[in-house]
Amino acid sequence: MRVLIAEDEEDLVEILTEGLRREGMAVDATLDGTTATELLAVNSYHVLILDRDLPGVHGDEICRRLVADGSETRILMLTASVSTHDRVAGLTLGADDYLAKPFAFAELVARVRALARRAQPPIPPLLTHADLTLDPARRIVERDGRRIPLTPKEFAVLETLLSARGAAISNEELLERAWDAHADPFTNTARVTMVRLRRKLGPPPLIDTVPGAGYRMTDVGE
């Protein structure tokens, strides 16, 4: 899952960025609306956490543009105001959800995950393949009943492959979905993560390398 945070409170941005990354999300962040607009133009995000009162391009204007363009990015709007009028105004602009400051981090995570599910084709609550099970909500992976501890990036890569339902996912797509804008597409970061993931999953192999295309889950029964 890839998230953009557009918020002008630097301390809050740092807290949210670190916290969401611990939850296994790929996170980009900016303190102004102008940079947020530029990032949205070149990257695909599942969820935008958007402060209304941004310097540069105002949060309301960013919201209007995304809605007018038919963007699939879901918008969680933040504001310091708790008035009903402001909540209604934000939703009227086209925001998908609204959260007033201060808020509990656990609630924000739950809302982000709910919005991300709406930003992509529906996936089942449990992702399975052969004797492998991944629970996105509980962040648990098991194979043949054995718990497999994964790092957030390993979990994100496996979730991406399972969600693809057998389709090949390129190295570039993995970087886009599991890392952030600072990931260098010319490094072997995704490949190294894949090696570790395969080792942890154990035999028989569950992930195929598709020459020239990337990676996919093996056909069950291969």
C-alpha positions as CSV (number, residue, x, y, z in Angstrom):
1,M,0.0,0.0,0.0
2,R,1.4,3.4,-0.9
3,V,0.4,6.6,1.0
4,L,1.1,10.3,0.5
5,I,1.0,12.6,3.6
6,A,0.5,16.2,2.8
7,E,0.6,18.1,6.1
8,D,2.4,21.2,7.2
9,E,3.1,20.2,10.9
10,E,6.5,18.8,10.6
11,D,6.4,16.9,13.9
12,L,3.1,15.3,13.0
13,V,4.5,14.3,9.6
14,E,7.5,12.6,11.2
15,I,5.3,10.7,13.6
16,L,2.8,9.6,10.9
17,T,5.5,8.6,8.4
18,E,7.4,6.5,10.9
19,G,4.2,4.9,12.3
20,L,2.7,4.0,8.9
21,R,6.0,2.6,7.7
22,R,6.0,0.3,10.8
23,E,2.6,-0.8,9.6
24,G,4.2,-1.9,6.3
25,M,3.1,0.9,4.1
26,A,5.2,2.8,1.6
27,V,5.0,6.4,2.6
28,D,5.9,9.7,0.9
29,A,5.5,13.0,2.7
30,T,5.5,16.7,2.0
31,L,4.9,19.9,4.0
32,D,3.2,22.0,1.2
33,G,0.5,21.7,-1.4
34,T,2.7,22.5,-4.3
35,T,5.0,19.5,-3.8
36,A,2.0,17.3,-3.0
37,T,0.5,18.3,-6.4
38,E,3.8,17.4,-8.1
39,L,4.1,14.0,-6.3
40,L,0.5,13.1,-7.2
41,A,1.2,13.9,-10.9
42,V,4.0,11.4,-11.1
43,N,3.2,8.6,-8.6
44,S,0.2,6.4,-7.9
45,Y,-1.1,6.4,-4.4
46,H,-3.8,4.3,-2.7
47,V,-4.5,7.0,-0.1
48,L,-3.7,10.7,0.3
49,I,-3.7,12.0,3.9
50,L,-4.5,15.6,3.2
51,D,-4.4,18.6,5.6
52,R,-6.9,21.3,4.5
53,D,-4.7,24.3,5.4
54,L,-1.6,23.6,3.4
55,P,0.7,26.4,2.2
56,G,1.2,26.7,-1.5
57,V,-1.7,24.9,-3.1
58,H,-4.6,24.7,-0.6
59,G,-5.7,21.2,0.5
60,D,-9.3,22.0,-0.8
61,E,-7.9,22.7,-4.2
62,I,-5.9,19.5,-4.3
63,C,-9.0,17.6,-3.4
64,R,-11.0,19.3,-6.1
65,R,-8.4,18.5,-8.7
66,L,-8.2,14.9,-7.8
67,V,-11.9,14.4,-7.9
68,A,-12.2,16.3,-11.2
69,D,-9.5,14.1,-12.8
70,G,-11.3,10.9,-11.7
71,S,-8.3,9.8,-9.6
72,E,-8.5,6.5,-7.9
73,T,-6.5,7.8,-4.9
74,R,-8.7,7.9,-1.8
75,I,-8.6,11.1,0.3
76,L,-8.5,11.2,4.1
77,M,-8.8,14.9,5.0
78,L,-7.3,16.2,8.2
79,T,-8.3,19.5,10.0
80,A,-7.8,21.2,13.3
81,S,-11.5,22.1,13.3
82,V,-14.1,19.8,14.9
83,S,-17.1,21.7,13.6
84,T,-19.8,19.9,11.7
85,H,-19.7,22.6,9.0
86,D,-16.1,21.9,8.3
87,R,-16.6,18.2,8.1
88,V,-19.5,18.6,5.7
89,A,-17.4,21.1,3.6
90,G,-14.5,18.6,3.4
91,L,-16.7,15.8,2.3
92,T,-18.6,18.0,-0.1
93,L,-15.3,18.7,-1.9
94,G,-15.0,15.0,-2.6
95,A,-12.9,13.7,0.3
96,D,-13.6,10.1,1.1
97,D,-13.2,10.4,4.8
98,Y,-12.5,13.1,7.4
99,L,-10.5,13.1,10.6
100,A,-10.2,16.0,13.1
101,K,-7.1,16.7,15.1
102,P,-6.1,15.5,17.6
103,F,-6.7,11.8,16.7
104,A,-5.6,8.4,17.8
105,F,-3.0,6.9,15.5
106,A,-4.8,3.5,15.6
107,E,-7.9,5.1,14.2
108,L,-6.0,6.8,11.4
109,V,-4.4,3.5,10.5
110,A,-7.8,1.8,10.4
111,R,-9.3,4.5,8.2
112,V,-6.3,4.4,5.8
113,R,-6.6,0.7,5.4
114,A,-10.3,0.9,4.8
115,L,-9.8,3.6,2.1
116,A,-7.0,1.6,0.5
117,R,-9.4,-1.3,0.1
118,R,-11.7,1.0,-1.9
119,A,-8.8,2.2,-4.1
120,Q,-8.2,-1.3,-5.6
121,P,-10.1,-4.3,-6.7
122,P,-11.7,-6.1,-3.7
123,I,-9.5,-8.8,-2.1
124,P,-10.6,-11.5,0.3
125,P,-9.9,-11.0,4.0
126,L,-7.4,-13.8,3.8
127,L,-5.0,-14.3,0.9
128,T,-4.1,-17.9,0.3
129,H,-1.9,-19.9,-2.0
130,A,-1.3,-23.6,-1.7
131,D,-0.5,-24.1,2.0
132,L,0.3,-20.4,2.6
133,T,-2.0,-17.9,4.3
134,L,-1.6,-14.2,4.7
135,D,-3.9,-12.2,7.0
136,P,-3.6,-8.5,6.0
137,A,-5.6,-7.2,9.0
138,R,-3.6,-9.1,11.6
139,R,-0.4,-9.0,9.6
140,I,0.2,-12.7,10.1
141,V,1.7,-15.1,7.6
142,E,1.5,-18.9,8.1
143,R,2.6,-21.8,6.0
144,D,1.2,-25.3,6.7
145,G,0.2,-23.9,10.2
146,R,3.7,-22.5,10.9
147,R,3.9,-18.8,11.7
148,I,6.5,-17.0,9.5
149,P,7.9,-13.7,10.8
150,L,8.4,-11.2,8.0
151,T,9.7,-7.6,8.0
152,P,7.3,-4.9,6.8
153,K,8.8,-4.9,3.3
154,E,8.8,-8.7,3.0
155,F,5.2,-8.7,4.1
156,A,4.3,-5.9,1.6
157,V,6.0,-7.8,-1.3
158,L,4.2,-11.0,-0.5
159,E,0.9,-9.2,-0.1
160,T,1.4,-7.6,-3.5
161,L,2.2,-10.9,-5.2
162,L,-0.7,-12.7,-3.6
163,S,-3.1,-9.9,-4.5
164,A,-2.0,-10.2,-8.2
165,R,-3.7,-13.6,-8.3
166,G,-1.0,-15.2,-10.5
167,A,-0.1,-12.2,-12.6
168,A,3.5,-11.3,-12.9
169,I,4.7,-8.2,-11.0
170,S,7.8,-6.4,-12.3
171,N,10.7,-5.3,-10.1
172,E,9.6,-1.6,-10.8
173,E,6.0,-2.3,-9.7
174,L,7.3,-3.9,-6.4
175,L,9.4,-0.8,-5.7
176,E,6.4,1.5,-6.4
177,R,4.0,-0.4,-4.2
178,A,6.2,-1.5,-1.3
179,W,8.7,1.3,-1.1
180,D,8.5,5.1,-1.5
181,A,9.6,7.9,-3.9
182,H,13.2,7.7,-2.6
183,A,13.6,4.1,-3.7
184,D,16.3,3.9,-6.5
185,P,14.9,1.8,-9.4
186,F,18.5,0.9,-10.3
187,T,19.3,-0.8,-7.0
188,N,18.8,-4.5,-6.2
189,T,16.7,-3.7,-3.1
190,A,13.6,-5.6,-4.3
191,R,15.7,-8.5,-5.5
192,V,17.5,-8.8,-2.1
193,T,14.1,-8.6,-0.3
194,M,12.8,-11.4,-2.6
195,V,15.8,-13.6,-1.8
196,R,15.1,-13.2,2.0
197,L,11.4,-13.8,1.5
198,R,11.8,-17.0,-0.5
199,R,14.2,-18.3,2.1
200,K,11.8,-17.6,4.9
201,L,8.9,-19.2,3.0
202,G,10.9,-22.4,2.6
203,P,10.5,-25.3,0.2
204,P,8.8,-26.1,-2.1
205,P,9.2,-22.7,-3.8
206,L,6.1,-20.5,-4.0
207,I,7.4,-17.6,-6.0
208,D,8.5,-17.9,-9.6
209,T,10.9,-15.6,-11.5
210,V,9.4,-14.7,-14.8
211,P,12.2,-13.7,-17.2
212,G,11.7,-10.2,-18.5
213,A,8.5,-9.8,-16.5
214,G,9.3,-10.0,-12.8
215,Y,7.8,-12.4,-10.2
216,R,4.6,-14.3,-9.7
217,M,3.2,-16.9,-7.3
218,T,3.7,-20.4,-8.7
219,D,0.8,-22.3,-10.2
220,V,-0.6,-24.5,-7.5
221,G,0.4,-28.0,-8.3
222,E,3.5,-27.1,-10.2
